[in-house]
């Protein structure tokens, strides 16, 4: 990538201001300057993004897909400028144009697509993967409302909806060509094919469009640009003619609203049945769209038989929220690709890896069996079969654990236990600090550790020093570079 000088960058910003806003640069607002600067950066990024995708394809590289309900990426303008080697140049160019760089950068709305550590960890991993030149991408949900906006009023904290998308988001690209359909509820029909295998079809399902928005994840000065793909839920139905049937029109509006809630906001209140169901729908919306897309990319990029999927794809589950990706991959392999159970399960358990974030057994996620059965009938059937085969395996092969089956079963006490599903369906289970992992092995997941000792490992959480040192404290960065090198 050709590095722009401060003079060249100032000229490009000026040209964008003139042509896009029809004003002289001296009359522009900080907001107009921000969007102009972001447009110039995006033009620098685009060819690198394209080349990165083609490089992975030509190298036939194995790719990692990081599935997470949270990505706390924050403001990207300074990070993108730093990683492309343009931060000092941008500071100088903005000063020459008569603008305060920090005021311009502050225009960008913080993408609060996370709650804290879980979401920031996901963002740090994506940054590190790109900076190491590794083929790793993220999948999440494009929530319209972020965590929350905080105000202090009369000494009290007040939380307001954080509508971070009220103005255009400078870094996203809507990908109409990658839209897919996610199905809920309905009936599952089963019949036998001529070859004796079973075929499953669905009827009367509620269909939702999953529309992808791609955000570039830029490696630090290495010309690698990976992708964070965020899914937005949109209705699939045509607009009703409200002049002929007013009731139908309002039913349509209610249906559209229910679909938009899928990507409405992070962690809806689950104190009611409806709120809990919405959370479950969000999780399946994320994993179904993502697994469909991963399979589509595998077929397009590798042109190999499905038995080679584990050689080219690994899917990291960030906490239990994306655990339904395991039965979803099974569904696709069996119902759409016509593989038998054993072959599909062998592939699936070599593809998934699970990061556990809690040592508290009471905090591990569960879902009511009836809710799962009603909302995701085919997925529940697959989970039920996973559970049956797993429990039978313990009964016949691990007699010493027979009395522990209720504590190990994926379905127990009318609940679907998501952490158990994630462990049973993965080749790797990691904690996020050494002491945490040891507690999992010796206490909270001791029985699973006795079954699968080879699966448990530790990965201590880290942070992105490029953001939390180089951006935050450039003077300290300079001192460290002078003392011990870049």
Wavefront OBJ file of the C-alpha trace (Angstrom):
o trace
v 0.000 0.000 0.000
v 1.372 3.407 -0.976
v 1.625 5.613 2.104
v 0.026 9.029 1.714
v 1.885 12.117 2.877
v 0.090 14.625 5.100
v -0.183 16.961 2.120
v -1.719 14.221 -0.092
v -4.158 13.179 2.648
v -5.229 16.793 3.229
v -5.800 17.186 -0.513
v -7.946 14.029 -0.706
v -10.020 15.104 2.314
v -10.502 18.527 0.721
v -11.599 17.010 -2.580
v -14.102 14.709 -0.822
v -15.527 17.640 1.167
v -15.922 19.706 -2.019
v -17.604 16.973 -4.079
v -19.689 15.206 -1.417
v -20.820 18.130 0.752
v -20.452 21.009 -1.728
v -18.667 23.231 0.804
v -15.178 24.632 1.211
v -13.046 22.656 3.665
v -12.796 25.683 5.989
v -16.603 25.660 6.353
v -16.890 21.916 7.007
v -18.038 20.491 10.318
v -16.077 17.961 12.358
v -18.627 15.371 11.266
v -18.082 16.100 7.578
v -14.316 15.957 8.077
v -14.636 12.613 9.894
v -16.686 10.985 7.120
v -14.308 12.367 4.487
v -11.274 11.012 6.325
v -12.993 7.614 6.777
v -13.790 7.536 3.041
v -10.119 8.104 2.187
v -9.043 5.352 4.625
v -11.617 2.972 3.139
v -10.217 3.590 -0.331
v -6.786 2.625 0.996
v -8.201 -0.509 2.644
v -10.356 -1.865 -0.207
v -7.590 -3.316 -2.420
v -5.900 -4.891 0.633
v -9.207 -6.453 1.725
v -9.732 -7.883 -1.758
v -6.144 -9.142 -1.989
v -6.332 -10.786 1.458
v -9.412 -12.819 0.480
v -7.728 -13.914 -2.751
v -4.496 -14.786 -0.939
v -6.289 -17.105 1.489
v -8.087 -18.721 -1.424
v -4.936 -19.240 -3.510
v -3.035 -20.590 -0.471
v -5.986 -22.889 0.347
v -5.476 -21.739 3.935
v -7.328 -23.196 6.899
v -9.616 -20.482 8.277
v -10.871 -19.842 11.796
v -14.340 -18.386 12.362
v -14.964 -16.774 15.747
v -18.648 -16.873 16.720
v -19.678 -14.481 19.462
v -22.829 -12.687 20.585
v -20.582 -9.746 21.489
v -17.918 -7.750 19.656
v -16.984 -4.636 21.616
v -14.945 -3.098 18.793
v -15.332 0.521 19.934
v -14.389 3.447 17.704
v -12.269 2.264 14.782
v -10.972 5.496 13.232
v -7.752 5.780 15.273
v -7.204 2.015 15.265
v -7.578 1.864 11.477
v -5.257 4.852 11.017
v -2.666 3.330 13.375
v -2.751 -0.105 11.733
v -2.415 1.361 8.235
v 0.499 3.539 9.379
v -1.490 6.736 8.813
v -2.181 8.013 12.345
v 0.648 10.565 12.554
v -0.004 11.608 8.950
v -3.737 12.091 9.695
v -2.991 14.138 12.831
v -0.712 16.397 10.771
v -3.143 16.672 7.828
v -6.076 17.609 10.072
v -3.961 20.227 11.847
v -2.941 21.729 8.492
v -6.635 21.941 7.555
v -7.366 23.751 10.821
v -9.109 20.951 12.726
v -8.472 19.353 16.105
v -7.790 15.668 15.371
v -9.228 14.354 18.654
v -12.480 16.283 18.104
v -12.769 14.790 14.614
v -12.093 11.253 15.880
v -14.696 11.699 18.637
v -17.430 12.091 15.996
v -17.482 8.323 15.436
v -20.204 6.652 17.480
v -18.906 3.850 19.701
v -20.195 0.506 18.405
v -21.253 -0.887 21.792
v -21.911 -4.418 20.554
v -20.832 -6.008 23.809
v -21.156 -6.019 27.568
v -17.541 -5.956 28.707
v -14.788 -8.563 28.875
v -16.408 -11.159 26.605
v -16.977 -8.694 23.770
v -13.664 -6.904 24.147
v -11.811 -10.233 24.146
v -13.514 -11.077 20.845
v -12.444 -7.737 19.358
v -8.850 -8.161 20.622
v -8.623 -11.650 19.096
v -9.735 -10.355 15.687
v -7.172 -7.561 15.856
v -4.406 -10.016 16.814
v -5.359 -12.544 14.122
v -5.151 -9.858 11.442
v -1.908 -8.415 12.846
v -0.334 -11.892 12.766
v -1.518 -12.328 9.171
v -3.704 -15.296 10.133
v -6.966 -16.108 8.285
v -9.431 -15.461 11.120
v -12.847 -13.802 10.885
v -15.693 -12.951 13.234
v -19.443 -13.516 13.076
v -21.853 -11.539 15.258
v -25.146 -9.651 15.247
v -25.562 -6.055 14.046
v -27.610 -4.833 17.020
v -29.353 -1.535 16.285
v -28.972 -0.545 19.922
v -25.662 -1.025 21.715
v -25.010 -1.636 25.398
v -26.557 1.631 26.631
v -25.838 5.346 26.723
v -25.104 6.612 30.211
v -26.129 10.037 31.524
v -25.683 11.413 35.043
v -28.823 13.367 35.964
v -29.108 14.965 39.427
v -26.314 12.697 40.640
v -27.956 9.482 39.432
v -26.933 7.184 36.585
v -29.621 6.983 33.919
v -29.399 4.437 31.070
v -30.756 5.442 27.679
v -31.008 3.396 24.471
v -27.759 3.649 22.534
v -28.885 4.021 18.916
v -25.395 3.945 17.437
v -26.722 3.486 13.881
v -28.742 6.722 13.755
v -26.062 8.047 11.384
v -24.271 6.027 8.675
v -21.591 3.689 9.995
v -18.422 4.581 8.131
v -16.811 1.132 8.046
v -19.559 -1.330 7.103
v -20.402 -2.754 3.679
v -23.835 -4.319 3.119
v -23.481 -7.587 1.168
v -26.738 -8.250 -0.707
v -25.129 -11.203 -2.517
v -24.594 -13.092 0.759
v -28.129 -12.869 2.226
v -29.482 -16.147 3.602
v -32.713 -17.397 5.190
v -33.131 -18.562 8.799
v -36.191 -20.647 9.768
v -38.040 -20.903 13.090
v -40.897 -23.069 14.392
v -43.028 -25.005 11.867
v -43.311 -28.769 11.436
v -40.674 -31.365 10.594
v -41.755 -34.044 8.107
v -39.781 -37.288 7.958
v -39.936 -39.983 5.309
v -37.689 -42.694 3.921
v -35.852 -42.246 0.641
v -35.527 -45.056 -1.900
v -32.035 -45.842 -0.625
v -33.375 -46.350 2.901
v -32.007 -43.102 4.328
v -34.258 -40.634 6.131
v -35.234 -37.289 4.642
v -36.384 -34.322 6.746
v -38.394 -31.448 5.320
v -39.919 -28.387 6.962
v -43.298 -26.753 6.503
v -45.083 -23.691 7.887
v -41.843 -22.193 9.224
v -41.322 -18.511 10.032
v -38.605 -17.319 7.665
v -36.273 -14.407 8.355
v -33.664 -12.818 6.097
v -30.157 -12.616 7.557
v -28.437 -9.681 5.847
v -24.645 -9.444 6.299
v -22.728 -6.232 6.927
v -18.947 -6.619 6.635
v -16.445 -4.580 8.664
v -12.733 -4.695 7.726
v -10.360 -5.829 10.480
v -6.972 -4.374 9.626
v -3.676 -5.985 10.599
v -0.902 -3.780 11.962
v 1.170 -2.569 8.996
v 1.086 -5.948 7.235
v -1.478 -5.431 4.416
v -3.806 -8.087 5.901
v -7.493 -7.192 6.167
v -9.803 -9.817 7.669
v -13.577 -9.553 8.120
v -16.077 -9.126 10.933
v -19.477 -10.073 9.514
v -22.512 -8.811 11.453
v -25.993 -10.143 10.634
v -29.080 -7.936 10.522
v -32.583 -9.469 10.624
v -35.040 -8.311 7.961
v -38.513 -9.532 6.921
v -38.823 -11.738 3.868
v -42.462 -10.931 3.031
v -43.779 -8.408 0.522
v -45.410 -5.175 1.654
v -49.153 -5.715 2.298
v -51.815 -3.659 0.570
v -53.279 -1.890 3.622
v -55.989 -0.211 1.545
v -57.815 -3.544 1.172
v -57.298 -5.230 4.551
v -56.415 -3.063 7.515
v -56.176 -5.998 9.957
v -53.729 -7.770 7.668
v -51.671 -4.590 7.429
v -51.332 -4.299 11.215
v -50.540 -8.002 11.554
v -47.782 -7.463 9.008
v -46.401 -4.524 11.003
v -46.376 -6.647 14.186
v -44.585 -9.450 12.330
v -41.993 -7.037 10.924
v -41.411 -5.619 14.400
v -40.885 -9.102 15.859
v -38.275 -9.838 13.172
v -36.461 -6.546 13.722
v -36.174 -7.399 17.425
v -33.848 -10.277 16.494
v -31.112 -7.738 15.794
v -32.651 -5.025 17.945
v -30.517 -5.005 21.055
v -28.002 -7.017 23.026
v -29.337 -9.365 25.735
v -33.064 -8.585 25.906
v -34.643 -8.885 29.367
v -35.266 -12.599 29.917
v -37.435 -12.318 33.053
v -40.485 -13.172 30.916
v -41.072 -16.183 28.640
v -41.182 -13.890 25.592
v -37.860 -12.257 26.518
v -36.188 -15.617 27.074
v -37.528 -16.887 23.761
v -36.182 -13.792 21.991
v -32.702 -14.504 23.379
v -32.875 -18.070 22.086
v -34.062 -16.821 18.685
v -31.137 -14.376 18.558
v -28.672 -17.164 19.245
v -30.073 -19.426 16.542
v -30.296 -16.499 14.109
v -26.563 -15.875 14.582
v -25.446 -19.498 14.270
v -27.736 -20.534 11.413
v -26.744 -17.594 9.217
v -23.047 -18.048 10.090
v -22.874 -21.823 9.543
v -24.769 -21.522 6.236
v -22.267 -18.879 5.142
v -19.221 -20.872 6.275
v -20.432 -23.903 4.308
v -21.042 -21.750 1.232
v -17.502 -20.323 1.450
v -15.970 -23.766 1.952
v -17.627 -25.080 -1.206
v -16.653 -22.012 -3.225
v -13.035 -21.711 -2.036
v -11.875 -25.308 -1.697
v -13.954 -27.550 -3.969
v -13.225 -30.507 -1.684
v -15.538 -33.199 -0.356
v -17.144 -32.464 3.008
v -14.940 -34.982 4.826
v -12.130 -32.430 4.375
v -14.072 -29.684 6.188
v -12.049 -30.045 9.463
v -8.820 -29.598 7.491
v -9.932 -26.174 6.239
v -12.368 -24.834 8.851
v -12.354 -24.383 12.623
v -15.193 -22.632 14.452
v -14.462 -21.120 17.865
v -17.516 -20.738 20.144
v -17.069 -17.726 22.452
v -18.974 -18.846 25.599
v -22.103 -20.989 25.293
v -24.241 -18.485 23.341
v -23.277 -19.906 19.894
v -23.474 -23.590 21.007
v -26.439 -24.209 18.700
v -23.955 -24.019 15.826
v -23.098 -27.666 16.619
v -26.581 -29.116 15.885
v -26.980 -26.571 13.070
v -23.928 -27.957 11.274
v -25.291 -31.467 11.860
v -28.605 -30.368 10.335
v -26.926 -29.030 7.208
v -24.634 -32.044 6.797
v -27.490 -34.547 7.178
v -30.590 -32.793 5.820
v -29.009 -30.807 2.991
v -25.798 -32.703 2.189
v -27.318 -36.184 2.854
v -24.523 -37.503 5.081
v -25.261 -40.215 7.634
v -25.157 -39.486 11.372
v -21.756 -41.048 12.068
v -19.977 -39.249 9.244
v -21.659 -35.904 10.078
v -20.807 -36.248 13.788
v -17.178 -37.135 13.027
v -16.838 -33.981 10.906
v -18.659 -31.758 13.413
v -16.602 -32.781 16.444
v -13.387 -32.016 14.569
v -14.544 -28.509 13.573
v -15.731 -26.897 16.839
v -13.749 -25.509 19.768
v -15.330 -24.007 22.896
v -14.149 -21.191 25.174
v -15.641 -21.377 28.664
v -15.913 -18.091 30.571
v -17.357 -19.080 33.944
v -16.555 -21.493 36.765
v -19.993 -21.104 38.363
v -22.206 -24.066 37.489
v -25.349 -22.055 38.311
v -24.306 -19.420 35.756
v -24.010 -21.914 32.884
v -26.683 -21.381 30.254
v -29.745 -23.657 29.981
v -32.956 -23.507 27.942
v -36.361 -25.062 28.708
v -36.795 -28.237 26.674
v -40.328 -27.287 25.560
v -39.187 -23.861 24.342
v -36.392 -25.380 22.258
v -38.743 -28.043 20.884
v -41.358 -25.474 19.850
v -39.030 -22.804 18.456
v -36.415 -25.071 16.807
v -38.062 -28.485 16.275
v -35.415 -29.998 13.990
v -32.521 -28.650 16.069
v -34.116 -30.122 19.199
v -34.441 -33.528 17.481
v -30.706 -33.457 16.722
v -29.781 -32.392 20.269
v -31.972 -35.201 21.609
v -30.107 -37.718 19.445
v -26.728 -36.264 20.507
v -27.801 -36.666 24.133
v -29.103 -40.223 23.652
v -25.907 -41.437 21.977
v -23.694 -39.636 24.486
v -25.513 -41.087 27.513
v -25.490 -44.589 26.005
v -21.741 -44.235 25.446
v -21.220 -43.438 29.132
v -23.485 -46.327 30.215
v -21.655 -48.953 28.171
v -18.086 -47.602 28.055
v -17.680 -45.762 31.381
v -19.481 -47.812 33.992
v -17.754 -45.854 36.769
v -19.686 -42.742 35.644
v -23.159 -44.293 35.291
v -24.453 -42.553 38.420
v -23.124 -39.239 37.053
v -25.198 -39.346 33.856
v -27.786 -36.797 35.165
v -24.900 -34.365 35.780
v -23.416 -34.982 32.325
v -26.509 -35.317 30.101
v -27.087 -32.580 27.530
v -30.824 -32.783 28.290
v -31.643 -33.172 31.987
v -34.396 -31.924 34.316
v -36.360 -30.663 31.283
v -33.489 -28.304 30.415
v -31.041 -28.246 27.509
v -27.585 -27.615 29.005
v -25.570 -25.544 26.533
v -22.112 -25.929 28.109
v -22.516 -29.713 28.057
v -23.562 -29.550 24.394
v -20.486 -27.410 23.632
v -18.108 -29.836 25.380
v -19.607 -32.972 23.811
v -19.526 -31.438 20.316
v -16.030 -29.877 20.392
v -12.449 -31.102 20.038
v -11.099 -28.386 22.366
v -12.359 -26.779 25.600
v -10.366 -23.883 27.022
v -10.557 -21.707 30.086
v -9.388 -18.093 29.963
v -6.819 -18.067 32.804
v -4.684 -20.820 34.276
v -6.485 -20.850 37.629
v -9.845 -20.830 35.839
v -8.923 -23.805 33.666
v -7.677 -25.769 36.676
v -10.975 -25.154 38.510
v -12.857 -26.446 35.457
v -10.725 -29.600 35.345
v -10.675 -30.346 39.070
v -14.113 -29.152 40.178
v -16.836 -27.747 37.927
v -16.222 -30.007 34.909
v -14.327 -32.802 36.641
v -16.542 -35.560 35.193
v -16.172 -34.221 31.645
v -12.407 -33.917 32.201
v -12.275 -37.595 33.182
v -14.088 -38.417 29.917
v -12.104 -36.102 27.626
v -8.803 -35.093 29.308
v -7.218 -34.393 25.918
v -9.800 -31.713 25.099
v -9.108 -29.400 28.048
v -6.480 -26.668 27.702
v -5.807 -23.103 28.798
v -5.642 -19.881 26.797
v -4.947 -16.890 29.020
v -6.804 -13.763 27.898
v -4.726 -10.902 26.540
v -5.333 -7.393 25.250
v -4.452 -5.458 22.111
v -1.446 -3.357 23.049
v -1.839 -1.440 19.790
v -5.072 0.090 21.129
v -4.353 0.108 24.875
v -0.756 1.360 24.667
v 0.109 2.801 21.251
v -3.167 4.727 20.854
v -3.744 5.581 24.502
v -0.198 6.567 25.428
v 1.940 7.469 22.410
v 4.667 9.084 24.583
v 5.171 5.884 26.576
v 5.164 3.950 23.286
v 7.942 6.195 21.967
v 9.974 5.718 25.167
v 9.638 1.911 24.998
v 10.661 1.929 21.334
v 13.726 4.039 22.161
v 14.736 1.698 24.983
v 14.132 -1.776 23.518
v 13.200 -1.295 19.856
v 9.905 -1.220 17.947
l 1 2 3 4 5 6 7 8 9 10 11 12 13 14 15 16 17 18 19 20 21 22 23 24 25 26 27 28 29 30 31 32 33 34 35 36 37 38 39 40 41 42 43 44 45 46 47 48 49 50 51 52 53 54 55 56 57 58 59 60 61 62 63 64 65 66 67 68 69 70 71 72 73 74 75 76 77 78 79 80 81 82 83 84 85 86 87 88 89 90 91 92 93 94 95 96 97 98 99 100 101 102 103 104 105 106 107 108 109 110 111 112 113 114 115 116 117 118 119 120 121 122 123 124 125 126 127 128 129 130 131 132 133 134 135 136 137 138 139 140 141 142 143 144 145 146 147 148 149 150 151 152 153 154 155 156 157 158 159 160 161 162 163 164 165 166 167 168 169 170 171 172 173 174 175 176 177 178 179 180 181 182 183 184 185 186 187 188 189 190 191 192 193 194 195 196 197 198 199 200 201 202 203 204 205 206 207 208 209 210 211 212 213 214 215 216 217 218 219 220 221 222 223 224 225 226 227 228 229 230 231 232 233 234 235 236 237 238 239 240 241 242 243 244 245 246 247 248 249 250 251 252 253 254 255 256 257 258 259 260 261 262 263 264 265 266 267 268 269 270 271 272 273 274 275 276 277 278 279 280 281 282 283 284 285 286 287 288 289 290 291 292 293 294 295 296 297 298 299 300 301 302 303 304 305 306 307 308 309 310 311 312 313 314 315 316 317 318 319 320 321 322 323 324 325 326 327 328 329 330 331 332 333 334 335 336 337 338 339 340 341 342 343 344 345 346 347 348 349 350 351 352 353 354 355 356 357 358 359 360 361 362 363 364 365 366 367 368 369 370 371 372 373 374 375 376 377 378 379 380 381 382 383 384 385 386 387 388 389 390 391 392 393 394 395 396 397 398 399 400 401 402 403 404 405 406 407 408 409 410 411 412 413 414 415 416 417 418 419 420 421 422 423 424 425 426 427 428 429 430 431 432 433 434 435 436 437 438 439 440 441 442 443 444 445 446 447 448 449 450 451 452 453 454 455 456 457 458 459 460 461 462 463 464 465 466 467 468 469 470 471 472 473 474 475 476 477 478 479 480 481 482 483 484 485 486
